């Protein structure tokens, strides 16, 4: 059984603690010895000497070193120094990149909370989070960073931001009383709180169940540390080229040396001739030209919102065949938006996106005003009065402070000139019944909405609220609700939900005075139904075009998200990623698949929903095993292992965590999927140009080799001396090759 399958009482017995008084000091010492400290282990760092030595084992570097030595032998020290400078620069860049990867692990460690509030020996005290042990009783409050993995046992109106683990920006409601049977995805475990997530609202108590590397964040750190850097496609091809050149040089030099000696030439003469052949065979200008072309590509990509941290990643982008993208914020705008409302038997369409209070409301394509739908005023007021969020504005950009869902409702009301602050002043809140998972609703109490009366406003799940309503507001009048009304509301709720909208309903009840007893049974019954709203995190308008461009270019877009399957499928269909639901799968289905089954599944599946960090690595690994060049985008800590595993890792610059950005090779400054497609296009141009100038340089060098070889075989004087060949390779050949490297792309 997992921790979330067990009750708090079961855990207190298993971990030797007391839910009221916590662990004793002696038990803390015992558990600290048994489980270790609550901290992530530092990765073993290579010494600088080891990093330097490692750089000189690359086949292309070895070939360049040979070229530098040969240049020195024939007296061309300037050429030798230039080649060595290229080698040193390449090594320095690689060492720098390796250092950035280590920074990702360090950033992960910094996410931990420095202190925690615990109950020990019956007293509340503050301790270093690294001293927490399984069995500790931890107190959580708004703003706290969760210090370890906890099984909650007492919560009040608790919301936790788990975006670092799940990638979903909406704070998750937590309920200590929840109990589960069987396997539950991490994003659905409402009775658990995980290390490094943030309490955005409410309070709770919890039992520490895992610490250090056994926490969910610890497992991610372990996965990140275990990922080995792999060669890029260009590195692999250059390594193959280096081996070919090495064999060619040695083979031809031996032939020439033996033939020359048979012809009776002097030993020193044949030695210098062999060096000439070696110099002719090695394209000394190749690394410099590759570096220049890739650097120019990096600059162009940076101007188009894609910052490339690793030089060779520019070329890797050009060979990409699969792009695995997160949904929230990359394919969507990461701003909840109300797009539909149902009130007075009318469906209202709402334009505009995000939290900017701009947009219109229409019915059947015709613009409406608030007075055109009599009950709309009441619905809009309920949506802002049962609301604890605020809309922020900074330099013309609108955002939300609090729950994004509630932020969307404030913006919805603002489009009809209903201001939350004014509404709260006009109809002040005097009491509330908070939301909980059993009722799936919340209620607030207000004066002045109806003169001389107290009104309770209720917001929550449509099916539950509808059951508790005996009347309905129609055209501004309260009438008895009929079965036809109930069916129309239920049908509209189903219609909205099937379009992946998050649906809320609204109702109210009139009281002669403030009720003495504030219970759900006494308040949230015999209510008056008002209407429904449907909201969604809308797709980015440019993403659909970018997806189409991907497909036309032979690149397969794949959505990997922590969101629910229905929402993921709806967005994917809107964007053109999939045509039907059969191309989508839940993350938990991957857990029981063999390697062969998974490799087959990723060939045709285009949407993966409710995935864990481990699932993301599984998907990327399977694609790579199928021979695909895979790009992986992400912004959270949960994405970091898959970002590192992919051939090209891409992090979001605005919403991305330091862990994700330090792990990735590319950072998008606008968090936009379309930018990835543009970067891939630029990468393809660069890759095509690299192939052109490599072909040119090799054909020129082969020509030089053949000229020298044929002259020796025919017992003719050597046509070139080594100095001349070096000049041809470094100067004469390099500029035409560079011209090929900066060509513009073809359609």
N, C-alpha and C positions, 0 to 999 in steps of 0.2 A: 504493500500500500504506500502511496505517496503521502506527503505531509497534508495536502489539501483533502485527502480522503478520511483523515482522522479528526476526531472531535478534540477540543481543547483539553477536556478531562483525560482523554487517552494519552495525549502528548505530555501533559503534566506528570502522569505516572511514568511514562517511558523515559522522560528526560530528568526525572527526579526533582521537579520544581513544584512550587505552590503558586497558583494563579493570583493569590492575594498578597503574599509576603515575598515571593520571588525565591531566588537561590540563597543559600547561606554562603558565607565567605569561604568556608572550607570546601563546599561543593564547587564554587567558582574556580578555586585553585585546582581541584581535581579535574574539572572539565577543560580547563586551560591546558593542562598537561596532556589530556586525552585527545583533544581536538585541535590544539594549536591556536595561534593568534588569528584574529579576524582581519587578515590583510592579504593582499595578492602578492605572490612571490615575485621578486624582481627577476627579470629574464637574464640569463647568463650573457654578459656582454663580451664580445670579442675585443682583444687588445688591438690597439692601432697597428702594431706590427703585423698581427694576423690578418687584419683587413687589407693592409698594403700587399702582403705576400699573395693573398687570394686574388688580387687584381691581375697579377702577372702569370696566372695559369690559363687565361683565356687564349685560345688558339690564334686569334687575330693579333693579339698583343704580342705573342711569341714571334709571329711572322714579322711584325714591325720591329721588334728588338733585333731580330736577325738582320733586317734591312739596315738598321742603325749601325750595327757592328760592321757590316760589309762596307757601308759608306765611310766609316772611320778607317777601315783597312786601306781603302784606296785614296785616303787623304782628304775626303770631302767632309770636313768637320762641321761646317755650317749645316749641311744636309742632315748629318747625323744628329746634331743638336735639335733641329726642327722636328725630326721624327720622334726623338725622345720627349720633346715638349708635348707632342700630341699624346704620347703614351701616358705621361704624368697627368695631363688634363683629364683624360678619360678616367684614370684611376681616382682622381680627386672627386669627380662627379659621382662615381659609383659609391665611394665611401660616404659622401654627403647624403645620398639617397638612403643608404643603409641606416644612417643616423636618424633620418626622419621616421623610418619604420620603428626604431626603438622608442622614439618619442610617442608613438601611438600607445604603447604599453604604459609609458609613464603617465600619459593623459588619462588612461583608464584608472590608474591608481589614485589620481588626484580627484576623481569623481566621488570617492568615498567620503562619508560624513566624518568630521574630526571627533565629534563627541556624541554621546547618546544619553538619554534620560532612562534610567532603569530603576526597578524595585529590587533591592537586595537586603536581606535581613529585616524585611518589613518596612524599610525606609526608602524614599525616593532619593536618588543621588545621580550626579552627572559623572560619567566615566568616559575614558577614551574609547572610541569605537573599536579600536584594535584589541581591546581587552574583553569584548563581548564573547560569550560562549553559548553554545546550545543550552536552552533552559532558562536563559535570562528573560525577564519580563520587561519589555520596552514600551515606553510611552511615546506616542506620536501626536504631533500637533501641526497646524497649518504652517507651511514653510519648511518643515523638517525634511532632511534627506534621510531616507530609510537606511539605517546603518547595517542591516544584515537581512537575510531572508526570514520573514516572520509569518507565523500562522496567527491571524487575528482572532481575538476572542471577545473583544468589546469595542464596538465602533459606533460613532454618531455622525451621520451625514458626511461620511468620509469619501473623498475623491482623491485619487492619486494619478499623477502624470507619469505614465509608463512609456512615453515615447522613445526613451533611450533603449528600451528592451523590445518593444513591439513595432515601433515606427509610426504608430497612430497618435495623432496630436490631441485627440479628445481625451480629457481626463476620465478615468474609469471609476465608476461607483463601486465602493467596496462594502461588503456586508459580512460581518463576523459570523452571523448565524447560518450562513450557507454551508451545506455539506454535500459532497459529491461522491458518486460511485463511478469507478472506471477511470479511463484516461480523459483528461481535460486539457485543452490547449492553454498555453501560458496566458494568453490575452483574455481567457474566460474564467480564470481562477479568482473569483471575487472575494474569497476568504483569505487570500495571501497578499503580502506586501513584499516587494523585492528590493534588495540592496541597490543603492544609487538612484532609485526612483524618488520622486518628490511629492510630498503631501501638499496638494493644492487647496484643500478645503477640509474642515472637520477635524475630528480627533479619534484616537483609537488606542487600544492596548494590544500587544502581540507577544507571542512566545518565539524566541530565536530558535530556528530549526536548522539553519545552515550558516556557516561562516566561511570567510576566506575563499579559497578556490572551489569550494563545494557550492557556493551561491551561484545563481544564474549568471550574474555578471562575472563571477570567477571562472565559470565554464567558458564564457566568451573569451576571457583573457588567455586561458589555457589554449583554446583553439587558435587564437591569433598568434600566440608565441610558437605554436607547433607548425605554422604554415611556412614552408620553405620558399624562398624566392626562386622563380623559374625563368628560364631564358625566353626572351621575346622571339617572335618569328624571324625578325631581322638578325638577332644574335645567332639563332640556329643556322640561318642561311650563311651568315658570315663565317661561322665556325666550320661549316661544310666547305666553304670556299677556301678557308685557310688551310684545311687539311689537304684539299686538292692541290693548292699551290705548293704546299710543303713537299708533297709526293712528287709533283712535277719538277720542282727545283732540284731535289736530290737526284731523281732519275736522269734528267737531262744533263746535269753537271757530271754525273758519273760517265754517261755515254761520251760526252764531249772530251772529258779528261782522258778516257781510255783511247778514243780515236786519235786525239792529238798526240798522245805518247807513241801510238803505233806509227804515226806519220813522222816521228822523230823530232817533234817540237820540244823546246826547253820546258823543264818542270815549272819554273816560275811563270813562264808565259801561259801555260795551260791553267795554272792556278788563277791568274788574273782573268783569263778568258771565262773560266767557270764562275768567277765572281760576277763578271759581266752578265752572264746568263741568269744568275740568281737575281741580280738587280733588275734585269729586264722582265723577269717573271712576276716580281712583286709590285703591285700597284700602290706605290708609296703615298700617292695623293688621295687614295680612297677614304681613309678614316677622316681626314681633314674635310673632304667634300661632304661626306655623310654628316659630320658634325655641323657644318655650315648650313646645309639644306634643312636638317632637323631643327636647328636653332631658328632659322627664318620661319619655319612652320609653327614653332612655338609662339613666336611673336604674333603671327597672323591669328592664331587661335586665341591668344590672350586679348586681342582687339575685339574678338567676337565672343567674349564672356566665358572662354574655356582656358583656365590656367593649367598648363602642363608642367608638372614638377619633375618628371623624369624624361630625359631627352628621347630615349628609345620608344617611349609610349606614343610619341607622335606617329611613328610608323605602324605601331600595333593597332592604333585606331583605324588605320587604312585597310587592315586585313580582317576587321571584325565581321563575323557572320551572325552572331546572336547578341542582342542587347537586352539584358535582364534589368527591368526598371521597377523601382518602388512606385506605388500609386500616389500616395498622399504627398502633395507638394511638387511632384515631378510631372506626373501626368494630369494631376488636378491642381486646383489653386490653393488648397489647404485653407480655405475660408468657407465655412458653412453658409449656405444661402437658402432662404425660403423661396421656393419657386412655384408652389401651388397652395391654394387655400380653398376650403369648401365651407360655405356658410350660406344660409337662406336658400338651400337647394341649388346653389350656383357654384361652379368651379371658376376660381379666379387665377389667372396666370400672372406671375410677378416677374418683371424683367430686372436686369442688373445682377452683378455678381459681387461676392465678398461683402465687406462691412461698410463700403462706401454707400451713403444714403441717397443713392440715385437710381431711379427706375420708375416704371409705370405699372399699373395694374389694369388688366384687360379681361373682358368676358367675351368669348367668341371673337377675339380680335379687335373689339371695341374698347377704347379707353374708358375707365370709370373713375369717379370720385368717391370719397368715403360715404357721402350721403346717398349714393346710388344703391348701396346695399345696406339696409337698415341695421342689421346685426353686426356689421363689420366693425363699427366703433367699439362695441363691447368686446369682441374677440381681440382686437389690437390692444385694448387696455389690459385685459387679462394677461396677454403675452408679456407685457412689460412690468406689470405689478407683481407677478409671480416669478420674479427675475432678480438674480444677484450679480449679474455681469455688468460691465461698463464698456462702452466703445471709446477707444483712445484715438487721438489724432496727432501726428507728428510730421511736420513738413509736408502736409497734404496727404499723407498716407494714413489710412484708417486701420486699426487693429482692435483686438478684443482683450480685455482683462477679465479673466474668469472663464466660464464654460463657453466654448465656441457655439454650442447649440443656442444658448441664451443670447449670445451676441448676435446671432442671425435674427432672432426674434426682435431685438431692439432695432436693428436696421430695417426689418420688414415694417415695423410700426412707423419709423422715421419717414419712410417713403410716402406715408399718408399723413405726415405732419403730426404724428403722435409722439411726443417727446417723453422719454422715461422719467427724467428729473421732474418735469412739470406734473406728470401723472402721479408721482409719489408725493409731491407737495399737495396736490389737489385731493388725492385719496390716500392718506397716509396709512402705512401698514402698522397694525397694532399687535399682531400675533401671527404665528405660523405653525403648521404641522409639517415637519421636514419630509423629504422624499425617502422612501425605503423600498427595498426590492420586493417585499411582499405585496404592498399596496400598489407600487409602481405609479405613484402620483405624489404631488405636494399641494398644500393649500395655504393661502394667506388670508388674513382678515383685514378689512378696510372700512373706514368711515366715509361718509359723504357721497358715495357713489349713487346711493338712493337715499333721498332725504329722510332723516330720522331713523334710518336702519343701519345695521351692520351687515356687510356682505362678505361671504367667503368665496374666494376665487380658487379654482382647482385646475391644475395642468398635469397631464400624464398620458398613460397608455390608452388609446382609443377604445379597445375592447372592454377594458375594466371600467373606465369612466362611463361608457354608454350603458353598461349594466346597472349603474347606480343612479341613472337619470330617470325621472318620471315625467319631466316636461322638457320642452324645447323652445328656444328663442327663434321665432320666424317673423321676418320683416319687422323686427323690433318689438314683437309682442310675445308674451309667454303663453304657450298653449300646451295641451296634453300631447305627449309623444305617442305616435302610432307605430304599429308594426311596420308599416310602409316606410316611415321615417327611419326606424332602426335598420331596415334592410338597405335603404339608400346610403346611410352612413357607413354601414359595414362594407358594402360593395365599393364605396369610394375609398375607404381605408385600404382594402385589398388592392385596389387599382394603384393607389399611390405606392404602397409597399412593394408591389411587383415591379415598379419602376426604380427600385432601390432607394426610394425616398424614406427619410426618417420621419415618421408621422407622430404628431402630438395632437391631443384633443383638449378642449377647454369647456369648462362648465362653471356655474356659480349657484349659490344658495343665499336666500335672503333671511336674515335673522332680526327679530325685533330688538334684541340687545346682544351684547357680546356673550356667547355661550359660557357657562360656568365650567363645563366639561369639554376639554379639547381632545377628543378621541376621533379616530377615523369612523367608528361606528355611528357616532352621534352627529358628525359634521358632514362626512363625505357620502351621504345618501340623500335620496329624494332631491337630487340636483336638477338644474336646468341646463340642458345641453346647448352649446353655442356653435361649435364648428371644429374644423381640422386644419392643420397646416402640414405641408410636406417640404422637407429641406434636404439638400445634398451638398457635398463638396464638389462643385462643378468641374468638369474637365477643362483644361486649358484650351482656348480656341485654336492656338497654333499647334497643339499636340496632334490633332487629327491629320493635318497636312504632313507633319513630320513622320507619323506612322506610315502614311501612304508612300512617302518618299523612301522610307526604309524598305518597304516591301518591293517597290519598283527597282531598288538597288540590290535586291537579293539578300537583304539583311532581315532576320526574323526578330520582331519585337516580342518580348515576353513580359507579362506583368507578374511580379512577385510581391505580395502584400500581406500584412497582418490583419487586414479588414475581413469582413464577412464575405462569403462566397457570392451572395446575391448582389451586394454592392459592387464587388469587383467585376462580376460578369456584366452588369449594367454599364459601367464605365468603359469596360473593354469593348463591348459591342458598339457603344456610341463612338469610340475612337477608331473602330475598325480593326482592332487586334484579333477579335474572334467573331465568328458568325453565329455560333450556337453554344449552348451551355456544355455540350459534350467535350469541348476543348478546354474545360476548366476542371480543377481538382483541388481537394482540401489537403493541407499539409500533413495531417495525421495519416493520410492514406499512403504516404511515402515511407513511413516508419517501418512497415512490415514487408517492404519490397526488397527483393534481391538486387544485386548490382546490375544484373542483366535486365531485369524487369524495369528498373529505374531508367537505364539507358534507352530502353524502348519507349517508355512513357514520355521522356523529355523531347523525343523526336516530333511529337504531335501536340503536346499540351502547351497552351499559350497563356493560361492564367493559373497561378498557384495562390490560393487564399488561406488565411489563418496559418501562416507558416511560422516556424520557429527559426532561430539563428542556425541551428543544426540543419534544418531543411534547406535553407538557402545554400549552405556549403554543399549539401548533397546534390542539389540541382546543378550548380556550377560545375562540380566535379564530373557529373554524368555527361554534361554537354562537352566538356573538354575531352573526356574519354571517347566521345563520338567524333573527335577530330575538329570540333568547332572552335573558332577563336571567339571567346566570350567576354563581353563587357558587362560589368555589374555596377549599378548605381545604388546609392543609399545615403542616409544622413545620420542614422543612429548608431549607437554602440553595437546593437544587434546585427547591423549590416557589416561591421568591420571584418569578421573572418571571411565572409563571402567576397567582399571587396578585394581582400588580399589574395584569395584563391583564384580569382578571375585573371584572365590574360591582361585585362585593363580595368583598373578600379577607378570609379568616378564618384566623387563626393559632392554634396550640395554645399555651396559656399555660404548661403544665408542661414538655412536651418540646420546645417550639418554640425555635429559635435566635433570637438578637437580630435577625438579618437578616429572618427571616420575620415576626417581631412588629412590627418597624419598618415593614415594607411593608404589612401588613394594616390594614384599617379596623376589624376586630373581632377580639378575642382571647378565646378560651374558657379560663376559669380551671380547668375540669375536663377538658379535652381530649375532650369527649363529643359524639358526633354528635347525640344527643337534644337537647342544648342549642341546636344550630343550628336544629332544627325549632321549638323553643319561641321562639327569637328571630325566626324567620320569621313565626310566628303573631302575635307582638307587632307586628312590622313591618306585617303586613297590617291589623291593627286601626288602627294609626296612619295608614297610607295611606288607608284608608277614611274615617277621621275628617277627614283633610286635604281629601279631595274634598268632604266635607259642608260644612266651614266655608268653603272657597273658593267653592263654589256659593252659599252663603248671602251671603257678602260681595259677590260679583259681582252677585247679584240685587238686593241692597240698593242698590249703587252705580248699577246701571242704572236703578233706580227714581228715584234722585236726579237722574240725568242727564235722564231723560224729563220729570220735573217742571219742571226749569229750561228745557229745550229747548222744551217745549210752551208754557210761559208766554211765552217770547220770540217764538215763531212766532205766537202769538195776541195779541201786543202788550200782554201783561199785565205788571204789576210783577214784578220778580224775587222769587220766594218765599223764597229763602235767600241770605244773604250768605256769603262764603267762610269766615268764622270759625265760623258755625253748621254748615256742611258738614264742616269739620275735626273739630268736636266730635262730630258724629254718627259719622264714620268711625273716629276714634280711641277713643272712649269708648262711645257708645251701641251701635254694631255689634260692637265687639271682645269684650265680655263674653259675649253669646250665642254668638258664633263660638268663643270659648274653651271654652264649655260643650260645644259639639259636638265640639271637638277632644279632649276627655278622656273621651268615651263608652267604655264597655266593649264588647268585641267580641260579635258574634253567633256562634252555632254554625254 
